[in-house]
Amino acid sequence: MKKKYVIPVFVPHLGCPNDCVFCNQKSISGQKKNITKEDAKKTIEYYLDNIKDKKGKKEIAFFGGSFTGIDVNVQEELLQVAYEYIKKGQVDSIRISTRPDYINREILKRLKKYKVKTIELGVQSTNDYILKRANRGHDFNDVKKASKLIRWYGFNLGHQMMVGLPESTRNDEINTAKALIKLKPKMVRIYPVLVIKGTRLEKECEEGIYEPLTVVQAVEICKQLVRMFVNKKIDVIRVGLQNTDEICEPGKEESEVIAGPFHPAFRQLVESSMWYDAIVEKIKRLNVKVKEVKVTVNPIDINNVIGHKKENVKKLKEMYEVDLIVKQDKKIKQGKSKIEITKKYNDFLEGTEDEKIKEKVTK
Ligand code: SF4
């Protein structure tokens, strides 16, 4: 399968008329000025020069704001730049992200003209109360309408949802995932809410009105959501905000993050935790006390099975006195595994008995 490369072009939605509680428009996109077609061209050229794999699939992704909400002339200019690379065969597709209430037939026709392939909608929640509380300025009905139109026009549909919005519970987030699954997105992104400088959430946090999730809580809920989407064959293309110079460890001088479940390897925490559950489930199903378990996976999954800083290895030892041995095998598909119990405590005890016997004999 050809490798896929994303060429990110950040489009800050400066002057966005909305005021979502979690958003500081500049920090999220990492950009403090409007983007010109020259900027876009420079970024695309830079990536094309640096992607050595000429056969890989390349996609220009306009990230960071509500693309279809910016000035139409700027939209057209940026799309034209991207489309030129499609025409020259240097890039394979274009993706944009936007708000559900910034989608209509006219907008979709424009995107079609420039061969945009994927449209991602910032849904955040499907609960109207939570959307209102987050000051999103759209409701779930907008999400339904936009999703249906996007699919009807033949675009790939993507959804972005958040966990840990003010007053949102785990159940609300599960219900959001259920409602999104019904709208048949091809892909989703899951973002735990981080408290960013200069946002309304920062104030709410200071006033004690909002309490962000901890990393552990965010991992637990994200794990459940990832399972739901994956079971329905929906690609989970991101879990956690991308680390940038500004979106980094709270407390660092340059960090725009004040609080919340930030972790530089958040997705790995989620995936490792899922592997941990799978291994423990397998062990628990056996009616024996396991001493050693061998997990064989695709090389891509190795780090997730071991866990961030060997967390799974340590946890299995501490909680269940089980040694985890991880092997790789390219023939095993990514995400799949062979889990074998290689030593049980019975064997172990028998082994020691044998050794004792041998000792006796030699003596
Ligand atoms: S998250 Fe909300 S406030 Fe921020 S750019 Fe998007 S619509 Fe505007």
Boltz pocket constraint, residues with backbone or C-beta under 6 A from the ligand:
constraints:
  - pocket:
      binder: B
      contacts: [[A, 13], [A, 16], [A, 17], [A, 18], [A, 19], [A, 20], [A, 23], [A, 24], [A, 25], [A, 64], [A, 65], [A, 66], [A, 99], [A, 136]]
      max_distance: 6.0
